[in-house]
Amino acid sequence: MAYSRNRMFFGFSTMVMLCLALYIAQRLLWNVPFSLWEKWGFFILILALSQSISIMRLLVTRAAGYPFYWMRIGGYASTLFILLGSLTFLRDICLLLLQVCGEIFSLDWVEDALSALMGEKSVFLLLCISALAAGTGMWSALRVPRVRKRELNLKNLPSALDGLRIVQLSDLHMGSTYKALWLEKVVEKCNALAPDLVLITGDLVDNTPAVLTEDMRLLTRLRARLGVLIAVGNHEYYTGLMPWVDTWRNMGLDVLLNQWKAFEMNGEKLIVAGVADASAEKYPGLLLPDARAARAGAPEGFTILMAHQPRAAVEYAKLGYDLQLSGHTHGGQYFFLFPLISFLNKGFRSGSYVVDSMILHVSPGTGLWGYVPIRIGASSEISLLVLRAAAKSPLPGKQGSINSRFF
């Protein structure tokens, strides 16, 4: 299908950002003794920052060959804007709490504190903190991620598969965020780990094969004893699912689209299945996710499911999968958004979870979506998952990493 973004999503985001800009301008300018020209200048700046995501989208979709540093400038603008909006909201919460405390306890110093928080120095402080945090958050988001080793205890794992080493990559978002040099370094780090499997759980690309095929060819350099497998994510649908599936398969890469592949290790069967993404519902004619069909006809054995979005984990656990690997959430990217991301993904944000008799591991992402390139409180990673046979699984409901460390 032709390259297309979800216009409804971007139209909605444009309006949300415009509303946030009006909120920031009203809260930071209304009672501050700036001159009229200063207020108008600040207001125009806030409006421009609020539309940086929409401007970047136009670059990606309409201006092939644009200088990539434009995306970096736009990314910094959108990141600064989000941070400024967050800090303005937190300041308003503080103002409300101070007013309530002042009325209840008749505190003399409350009026002075309110004046300070609403003064021009407060506005400049919020701008400076936002600018510095945006730079720090972008650096954290755009660097080549570290490797994080996690040992997963699985009660259904045969002893012959104990010690199986899986490198999980997820949410590379090539095209809007990263270029070939970044991916080349990621591939080098993966190969240095000498994994048995490399499993890539979706959102690899943010542009069409015509633009990114050569960059994606770097994935053919990945080395794993058993194989390298790909499952698709929602962004593959935005950029043309089947052209990408055909492109990867023509490169010799295995893409599992409601399909499975069997391996053998020390005489034991290992089955890896991959499902289509739930985004298929918005694209008539494309394959819908079907975890039952994804393992139909597979031999008996320990079964791993690659599913880009973690939300259906409870349903997949009931189908008898032993381990599910997902991404999509980016770990929330920014601590202010953690509650929202958890809510949208049924509580599965990042790390390892016990779901009935299945373990779910949600990668915080190797990369992230380039329109808001920020990571504060949620580091990117190359996940090295070491499977361990255990008589007992971790306590039900336990969240987070299991025996994990960075190196």
MOSULHU-V713828 format. One record per run of one state. SS is the DSSP state (H for helix, E for strand, L for the rest). FROM is the first residue (numbers start at 1). TO is the last residue. If there is no record, write none. Layout:
SS,FROM,TO + SS,FROM,TO
//
This chain:
L,1,6 + H,7,29 + L,30,35 + H,36,50 + L,51,51 + H,52,62 + L,63,68 + H,69,105 + L,106,109 + H,110,117 + L,118,119 + H,120,142 + L,143,145 + E,146,154 + L,155,158 + H,159,161 + L,162,164 + E,165,169 + L,170,173 + E,174,174 + L,175,177 + E,178,178 + L,179,179 + H,180,192 + L,193,196 + E,197,201 + L,202,204 + E,205,205 + L,206,208 + H,209,221 + L,222,226 + E,227,231 + L,232,233 + H,234,238 + L,239,240 + H,241,250 + L,251,253 + E,254,255 + L,256,258 + E,259,265 + L,266,267 + E,268,274 + L,275,277 + H,278,282 + L,283,290 + H,291,294 + L,295,301 + E,302,306 + L,307,312 + H,313,318 + L,319,322 + E,323,326 + L,327,329 + H,330,332 + L,333,333 + E,334,334 + H,335,344 + L,345,350 + E,351,355 + L,356,357 + E,358,362 + L,363,369 + H,370,372 + L,373,375 + E,376,376 + L,377,380 + E,381,389 + L,390,398 + E,399,400 + L,401,403 + E,404,406 + L,407,407
//
